[in-house]
Amino acid sequence: MFVSDCLSVNEKGHLAIGGIDTVELAAQYGTPCYVVDEDQIRANCRAYVRSIEENYGGNGIAIYASKAFNCKAMCRIVNEEKMGLDVVSGGELYTALKAGFPAEKIYFHGNNKTLPELEEAVSAGVGRIMVDNMYELENLSRIARSSGKSVGVILRIKPGIDAHTHSFIMTGQIDSKFGFALETGEAMEGVKAAIAADNINFKGIHCHIGSQIFDVEPFERAAEVMVGFMAEIKAQTGVEVAELDLGGGFGIKYSSDDNPLEYSEYMAKVATVLKAECVKRGVAQPFIIIEPGRSVAGSAGITLYTVGAVKSIPDIRTYVSIDGGMGDNPRYILYQSTYELVCANKADKPKDFKITLAGRCCESGDLIQEDALVQQVEPGDIMAVLSTGAYNYSMSSNYNRIPKPPVVMVSGGQSRVVVRRETYEDVISKDI
Ligand SMILES: *Cc1c(COP(=O)(O)O)cnc(C)c1O
């Protein structure tokens, strides 16, 4: 009935998440409020871990792309589920280390890591640094040498794959700020430099072709291209590439029109292509890495708001305003993302009211959804926006100096705060 398995309608006709009444959660924790189902997150993690075991003999690791949703509680869950962690900044690295995440299972991404960030990563002993460009390789080699350490490195490659998604979230094509280009020879130069560089242990190659992808075909093409490059590396340098990282980008259901693949199906198909290509190109089967972000956290989260003013403009539209908006969910203003809306206290009623859900920020574009169907809402109702577990809290801002909502986790019929609500005092706490 809903886009996520963790949602249902209870006997009161209210929306429930993980079996807990969302209207009660709104009363207990206030609105706006992010609610995340921990059991759903764990199930998503397990599906990835299992897919590598079942389709690739366990010769790989699923690492959670923590930019989708990162806080200490999330890092602990991911560690307990035996996944690695992908971080893209010193702040994400710091969060993971403070949560006790083992450094050797942390993979550090980013197209322009700062020198202090590279130093932090080397000194923490992160498992792999995903090198984006030659300038970074030189800096990293120097930093590793001066600290007397050897650093495991994976090179980010642009495989030249168009993943048919929104251009802001498409990254595998040649016109991208991320990684070394294959076609121009830049990638091979990078690999040779990494093999030759002091204190750099060249481990493998990486690609990430985009996000919210529903077809398995672009992933199969990427696997083919990357194995081809492994063969080329072997031919030119004699080095067998040990690790192949195929990135993330698996789509989730934001609306009933979306048809994501089962993760096991993705892995079954990609593993088949990988094994066949390795035989064909005469290279050893690599240890594989996959980097799901959105598909681990997205479906597990919702955001609860309280409805304020309802403004009907005859023959034009009805604006329903809520006590949050682009500050806690900037995805609509950024990408015109689709979301399913449910009036939490009327979840058993028909959706026969076409509304535009408006945020409270001083921007006309501060909308969460336009022309969406929802129950007959009125001021004081609780509005739930579904599938907000990824790229909502992590992209939130204090625009208009609005304090950020808390993150509440539910599991086994219990709820708890894992990120507390910001106060006005928090908002001014850095002001001098
Ligand atoms: C963002 C990102 C991911 C995760 O993408 P999702 O679409 O959230 O699965 C994985 N790898 C890299 C390098 C990324 O930048």
The ligand as an SDF file (V2000), in Angstrom:
LIG
                    3D

 15 15  0  0  0  0  0  0  0  0999 V2000
   26.7020    9.3520   -3.3890 C   0  0  0  0  0  0  0  0  0  0  0  0
   27.6080    8.2430   -3.6710 C   0  0  0  0  0  0  0  0  0  0  0  0
   27.2140    6.9250   -3.4290 C   0  0  0  0  0  0  0  0  0  0  0  0
   25.8390    6.5660   -2.9710 C   0  0  0  0  0  0  0  0  0  0  0  0
   24.8890    6.8460   -3.9270 O   0  0  0  0  0  0  0  0  0  0  0  0
   23.3590    6.4320   -3.6730 P   0  0  0  0  0  0  0  0  0  0  0  0
   22.6710    6.9280   -4.8690 O   0  0  0  0  0  0  0  0  0  0  0  0
   22.9400    7.1420   -2.4380 O   0  0  0  0  0  0  0  0  0  0  0  0
   23.3450    4.9580   -3.5170 O   0  0  0  0  0  0  0  0  0  0  0  0
   28.1330    5.9280   -3.6330 C   0  0  0  0  0  0  0  0  0  0  0  0
   29.3920    6.1950   -4.0600 N   0  0  0  0  0  0  0  0  0  0  0  0
   29.8020    7.4550   -4.3040 C   0  0  0  0  0  0  0  0  0  0  0  0
   31.1740    7.6800   -4.7640 C   0  0  0  0  0  0  0  0  0  0  0  0
   28.9210    8.5130   -4.1280 C   0  0  0  0  0  0  0  0  0  0  0  0
   29.3470    9.7520   -4.4010 O   0  0  0  0  0  0  0  0  0  0  0  0
  1  2  1  0
  2  3  1  0
  2 14  2  0
  3  4  1  0
  3 10  2  0
  4  5  1  0
  5  6  1  0
  6  7  2  0
  6  8  1  0
  6  9  1  0
 10 11  1  0
 11 12  2  0
 12 13  1  0
 12 14  1  0
 14 15  1  0
M  END
$$$$
